[in-house]
Amino acid sequence: MKESELFQELQRLAETCGVTVSVVNLKKYSYAIESGMCKVGGKYRIFLDRHLHLSEKIDVLIEALQRLPIDTSGLKPDIKKLFTKEPLQSPPHEPVPTAPDA
């Protein structure tokens, strides 16, 4: 999936979750504002700095959306895998070395 398609799909997913995504010029403010999700008036919003590279905007969207409960049943496979938690695999069991008898 192309980055532009992924970005659009993530924006649609956010809207489906009731989250507004705004691409704005965050550099115009005299104080530091970073891209990310916040709650405004009781509703979640994701602000993306328009100066970010597309891949950075995608990273911000994924990170923000992963904090929300998302129904992955109807998602495209490329999007679904971003929100499906794989169980951690433990390393293979190795025997614990024992001290030689003295």
C-alpha positions in Angstrom: 0.0 0.0 0.0 1.4 3.4 -0.9 2.0 6.0 1.8 -0.7 8.3 0.5 -3.2 5.5 0.5 -2.2 4.5 4.0 -2.5 8.1 5.2 -6.0 8.4 3.8 -7.1 5.0 5.3 -5.8 6.1 8.7 -7.7 9.4 8.5 -10.9 7.5 7.6 -10.3 5.2 10.5 -9.9 8.1 12.9 -13.1 9.7 11.6 -14.9 6.3 12.1 -13.7 6.4 15.7 -15.1 9.9 16.1 -11.6 11.5 16.1 -11.1 14.7 14.0 -7.8 14.9 12.1 -6.5 18.4 11.3 -3.4 19.1 9.3 -2.3 22.6 10.4 0.7 24.9 10.5 2.0 24.3 14.1 5.1 26.4 13.4 3.2 29.7 13.4 2.8 29.6 17.2 5.4 31.2 19.4 5.3 28.3 21.8 6.2 24.7 21.0 3.3 22.5 19.9 3.9 19.0 18.6 1.7 16.8 16.5 -0.4 14.3 18.4 -3.8 13.5 19.9 -5.5 15.6 22.6 -9.0 16.1 23.9 -10.8 19.3 23.1 -14.3 19.9 24.5 -14.6 16.3 25.5 -13.7 15.0 22.0 -10.5 13.6 20.7 -8.6 15.4 18.0 -5.3 14.6 16.2 -3.3 17.6 15.1 -0.6 17.0 12.4 1.9 19.7 11.6 1.7 20.3 7.8 5.5 20.5 7.7 6.0 16.9 8.7 6.9 14.4 6.0 4.1 12.1 5.1 5.7 9.1 6.8 5.9 11.2 10.0 2.2 12.1 9.8 1.5 8.4 9.4 3.5 7.5 12.5 1.7 10.1 14.5 -1.7 8.8 13.4 -0.8 5.2 14.1 0.6 6.1 17.6 -2.5 8.1 18.4 -5.0 5.5 17.1 -3.3 2.7 18.9 -4.4 4.3 22.1 -8.1 3.8 21.2 -10.2 0.7 21.2 -10.6 -0.1 17.5 -12.8 -2.8 16.0 -10.4 -4.4 13.4 -12.9 -6.7 11.9 -13.7 -4.6 8.8 -10.2 -3.1 8.2 -8.0 -3.8 5.2 -5.2 -6.3 6.1 -2.4 -3.7 5.8 -4.3 -1.5 8.3 -5.5 -4.3 10.5 -1.9 -5.5 11.3 -1.1 -2.1 12.7 -3.7 -2.6 15.4 -3.5 -6.3 16.1 -1.4 -7.1 19.1 0.7 -10.1 18.6 1.4 -12.1 21.7 5.0 -11.8 22.8 7.0 -14.9 22.1 9.2 -16.0 24.8 12.7 -17.1 23.9 13.3 -20.9 23.7 13.9 -22.4 27.1 17.5 -22.9 27.8 18.7 -25.1 30.7 20.1 -23.2 33.6 23.8 -24.0 34.0 24.7 -25.6 37.3 27.9 -25.2 39.2 30.2 -28.2 39.0 30.4 -30.3 42.1 33.4 -29.4 44.2 
